[in-house]
Amino acid sequence: MYPVDRHSARLSLRELTVDDVDGVLAIYGNPEATEHLSFTPRSREEVGGIVTRSITSATASPRSEYALGVVGHDSGGLIGFARLAMDPHQQRAATIGFALRPDAWGVGYGRETVKLLLALAFMDLDLHRVWAARSPLNDASAKTLLAAGMTEEGRIRGHVHVRGAWRDSITYGILREEWPPTEHS
């Protein structure tokens, strides 16, 4: 599916463009924004590579990754990065993740982003299952995933090597029949 065009009352998910490098850098280059992610802050060059790969993967057939910009309607600017990747180990399943600029935290944009990703997964891609993982210390992400309708499923021990140590991940999932279409559909 190309291009992705999903909207909520305050946000849109859209395909990335070459003009989004600085917007993604404001997230992926920010130590606060990446504190609980599976990597340390990225350089401008690394972010440029991420954006380029995202643009290239958008037109792959079949498409296995949806790396998207999260845009605030009021500002029109990029406030986040969202990703849905097909899970090669499960039939009709995908994993999702997102990161927002710290100045966009605390107002429900994370929950709206997850709901938009779920609408993409279940309505547009006809998936059966979606899962996500978070750092055990990221309480805000736990609240966000639960508020979007996902269920905590468990812990993957020693899942991610970041900042010189192995870190666990807490996993969440939702099945198609558990997902109610909302105003974000």
Buried (B, 14 or more C-beta within 10 A) or exposed (E): EEEBEBBBEBBBBBBBEEEBBEBBBBBBBBEEBBBBBBEEBBEEEBBBEBBEEBBEBBEEEEBEBBBBBBBBEEEEEBBBBBBBBBBEEEEBBBBBBBBBBBEBBEEBBBBBBBBBBBBBBBBBBEBBBBBBBBBEEBEBBBEBBBBBBBEEBEEEEEBBEBEEEEBBBBBBBBEBEEBEEEEBB
